[in-house]
Amino acid sequence: MNLYPAWRRLLPLFAIVCCWLGLALPASAVQVTDVLGRTVSLDKAPQRIVLGEGRLFFALALLDRDNPFQRVVGWQNDMRLLDPHTYEVYAKQYPQIAKLPLIGQASEQSVSAEQILALKPDLAIFSISGEGPTQHSPVADLLAKAGVPVLFIDFRVHPIRNTRVSLEALGSLLERKPQADEFLSLYDRHLKQVTDRVVGIKDSERPKVFLELLPGVWQAPGHTTGKSGLGSVVTAVGGHNIAADVVPGALGDVSVEYVLERDPDVYIATGNRAPGVLLGAGVSEQTARDSLARITARPEFAPLRPIQQGQAHALWHDFYNSPFNILAIEAMAGWIHPELFEDIDPKATQREINQLLNVDLDGQYWIDAK
């Protein structure tokens, strides 16, 4: 029997099925995996984005370079409150941010799911830890039930590993993959220069480091980071973070007595506002150094050997929550192992990054006591 005519009669049906499948799965649909291993799918690039922390816009600055705020319809108020220098620099370039609706202030508890939903976002971007909604927040669950996709990113808990995962996911969802790849190529190249040189360093050869977060701003001395966060960067660049021995997570506090007893080789502070170390956008070198001098003059830690020897250092606090953390990695590597990294120049890396941005990272982002 000749089946050819019957087969030909089925062709219109095949065409209808194929068209139906095309409607069910739009050609522009994008599916990514976020830092929590969750699958996030969008039919098209989002045009109405809500940021679970204002400072997450640093990632958008690398992707939507002409205007990092062009898709942002709401954000938290944390940058204006916690890093006012940076806020002022960006507000001059993009005055519309002063009118952006606020979904909360500088705490997770202040964020309202109702305010977010009223903005009709087609994507919410949250961090897995911080001042905004996190992986355990009911806000994310409420948005999911309402059909709003939520992407979790992370530059804070596992900065080195998740910077790549976060930017790859964002680049795909925002249709900015070339921009993400360009920065990640720079990031990987500079990271490899550091990590390759510290391979094989014995534990006994790792300088002891005390990293104090927001001294002068935090209510008591000794606020620090443990096995994750910036503490993991200390380990990655060949140091021994003394707080990691007693602080299991990203944040914690150690006593003054503990630090003095451990006798660290390197002291590093973080800061972004008064009355702590002033660092960040628009801050001058002298202002930054003077503020570090005030912090190291506190009686609690003034006896520390590195402070006495003028070898104290400070970093912009917001490196802990930014893809620009490669600058902190290079600066810390040079402070902890100066003999290994004489040729590493974070200022040169800063200039490279500025070539990718519409608003330069202009200001003092790290400082030495001398």
N, C-alpha and C positions, 0 to 999 in steps of 0.2 A: 504493500500500500504506500502511496506517495503522501507523506505527511507535510510536505513543504507548504502547500496552500494553507493548512491549518495553522502552521507556525507563523505564517505571514499575518493571519487574522489576529494573532495575539500581540502583534507589535503595538497597536494603539494602547492596549492595556498596560504593556511594559512602560510606555511613555507616561501614562497617567501615574503609575506607581512611582516612577523616578521623579516626576514633578512633585508628587506629594512628599516624598522623602526630602526633596530640596526645601520645601516649605517647613518641614518639621525640624530640619537642621540647617539653619541659615549659613550661607557660605562664610559670613563674617563672624560667626560664633567663635569665641576664644575660651579655652579652658586652661586654668593654671592650678598649680599646687602651692599653697601658702606655707609659711614657716611652721604651722601646726600640722601640716600634712593634709589639710582640708582641700577639697576640690572647689574652686570658685569659677563659675561660668558666666559669661556675658554674651549677649547676642550682638552687641556692638560696643564700640569704645565709649566709656562713660563721659557724660558732659556735665553731670551734677554730682560733685564729690563732697562728702563730709569727712573732715579729718578729726579723728578721735583725740589727737593732741596737735596743737598748732605747730609745734616744732617738727612734725612729720613732713611739713612742706619742703624741708631741705631736699628730700628725695624728688619732689616735683620740680624743684629748681634745676635738677639735672636732666629732667625729661621734657617738661614743658618749658623750654628755656626762654622763649620770648616773653612769657608771662606765667610764672609758676602758679598764679592764682586764677587763671582763666576758667578753670572748671570747679573751683572751690566755692561752694554755696553756704558753707558753715564750718566753724571750727571752735575749738576751745580757746580760752583766753590766757593759756599758760605762757606763751611766749611774751606777751605784753607784760605779764606780772613777774615772770621769772628770768627773762633775758631782755630787759627793756632796751639795751643798746642795739641788739640785733633787730628788734621790732622797729625801732626808729629808722634804721637804715633802709629797711624794706618798705616802710610806710612812705618814705620820701619818694622812692621809685614807683611804688604802686599804692597811691593814696586810697584806692578803693577798699583796701583791707581794713581801714578804720570803720567801714560800714558793714563788714561781713557779719552776718548773724552769728551769735554765740550760742553754742549748745551746752556750755558749761564754763566753769572758771578754771581752777588749777587742781582739781581733784576728781577722781572717778565718781564720787558721790554727788558731785554737782551736775553731772551730765544727765540730760533729760531725753529719753527715747521719744517722747511726744514732740519735743522741739525738733529733733532730727527728722521725724516722719513728716512734720509740717513743711519741711524744706523740699520734700519729694526727691530725695537723692536716688541716683541709679548705682551708686557705690559708696560704701563706708569703709574707710581705711583706719584700722585700729592697730595699736602696738600690743604685744603680749604682756607687757609690764610697763607701769608708769603712772602718769597723772590722769590718764583717760581710761575709757572702757578697755578691759583686758580680756584674756581668754576665759576668765571665770565670771565676767560681768553679765548680769541679766539683760543689759542693754543690747548686747549682741544677739541674744536669744530672741528678744522682742522684735528686733529688726529682721531677723531671719524668718520669723513667723509672718511678718508683714510683707515678705518677698523682696527685701532689700539685701543684695549681696554684700557680704562683709569679708574684706581681705585683711588678714593679720600679717603684719610685717614686724621686723625686729632689728634694731641696731643697738639694743641695750643689754639684753641678757647674754646672747651669744654673738657679739658684734662681728667677729671675723667670719664665722660661718654664714650667718644670716644676712649679712650685707649683700652677698651674691644672690641668695634665694629671694630676698625682698625685691631687689631691683630687677631681677629677671621676671618675676611675676608682674610687677608694676609696668615694666616696659612692654610686656605682651598685652596686658589689659588696656593700656592707654594708647596702644599702637605707636609706641616710642621705643621699639626694640633696638634700632641702630644707636640711639642716644644712650640707652642702658649699656649696650655692648661696648660702646666707646669708653665710657667711664670704667666699666669693670675690667677692660683691658689695661687701663692705667693702674687701677687698683691692684690687680694680680701681679703686674710687673714690679710695682714698688713693694708689695708684700713679700714677694719671693726674694727680693734683695735682702730683706731682713731675716726671714725665717731660715733661709739657706745657711746663713752664717752662724746661727745659734744651735744648729743641729749637733747633737753629741755633747753639749755642755753638761757636765756632771752637776748633780744637785749641790755638791759641796763648793762648786765654782760659781754658783749663781749669787750675785749680790743681793743682799736683803733690802727690800723696798717697803716703805710705808707710804701708802697713798691715802691722803686725807681729803674727803669730799666736803666741799663748801665750808671750810673753816671760817669762822667769823660770822657766817650766816646760820649754820646749824647751831642749835641751842647749847650743845656741849662739845668739847674737843673729843676727837677720836671717831667721828663718823667716817666709815670706810667701806671698802668693797672686798668681797671674798673670792670665791672660786669662779664666779662668772662676772659679767660686766667688764669694767676696766681692769678688774683684778685678773681676768683671764688674759688680758693684753700684756700685763706684767710678765706672766708665765711665758707667753708666746714670744716675747723679745728677749728671753734668757734671764729673767729675774726671779727672785723668790719673794712673793707677796706675803709678808709676815701675818697679815690678817687672815689669809686663806687657811691658816692652821686652826683658826677658831671661829671663823665666820663662813658657814657653808654656802650661803647664797650670794646674790648680787650685792646686797646691802646689809650693813650691821654696824655695831659700835664696839670699840675696844677701849680699855681703860688707858689712862695716861701711864700708869705704872707698867702695864704690859708692853707698851711701845718703848719706854725707856729701858726696860729689862732686855728686850730683844735687840736693842742697839742697831737700828737699821743703817745701811750704807748710803741709801738714797732716800730723800724726802721729796714727795711730789704732792702739791695741793691742787684742787680744782676750784674754779670760781667763775662767776659771770656777772656779779653785781655787788654793790656795797651792802653791808660793811665787810664783805669778804674780798677775795682777790678779784680785781676788775680786769676782765679779759673779754674779747669778742669784737664784734663789728664796731668800728669807730673809736676804739680805745687806743691810745698812744702807748709807745713802749715805756716812756717814763712813768705814766700813770699806772701801768701794769706793775712795773718794778716797785714803785712806792707802795702799792697795795700789798704786794708780797712781803715787803719788809715789815709792814704792820702785822701781818699774820704770823710771821716767824718770830716776832718779838713777844708773842704771848708767853707768859711765864711757864705754862704747862710743857711746851715742847721746845722752848728756847735752848735747853741744855743738849738737845740731840746733836750728835757728832756732825752730820751733814749740814745742819743749820749753823753750828758754830764755825764750820769750815767754809761757809759761804757757798755750799753746793746744793742749796734748795732750789726747787723748780715749781712751776705751776702751769696748768693746762686750762683751756676754756672748758667749763664744765659740760657744755652741751655736745662735746665730742662723744659723750657716752650714748647719745641718742641721735646720731647723724651718720650718713654714709661717708662724711668727710673724716671719719675716724682714722683713715690711713695717715693723716697728718699727726695725730696723737701717737700712732704706732711708731712712726719714724722718730718723733721727738723723744719718746720714752726709750727707744732703743739706744739713741745717742747718749742719754743721761745714764743709763744703766750699764752700757758697755761702750764707753767712748773710744776705747782702743779698737773696737771692731767696726765702728760706724763713722769714722772720721770723714768719709766721702759722702755720707748720706746727708742731704740738705732738705729738710722739710719746707723751707721757704721756696726752694725751686719747685718742689712738688705743688705747693700752694699756687704758684704761678701757672703751672700746667692745668690745674683744676679751674683756675680763673678763666682760662681760654674756653672752657666749656659752659661758662655761666654768663647770664646777662647782667647780674649784679655780682661784682667781685666779692670774694672773702677778703675784705679790706679792713685791716685792724690788727691788733695784737692778740694772737690766739694761744701763745705759749710764751713763757718768760723764764729767765734764769735770775738768781739772786745777784750774780755778778754781771 
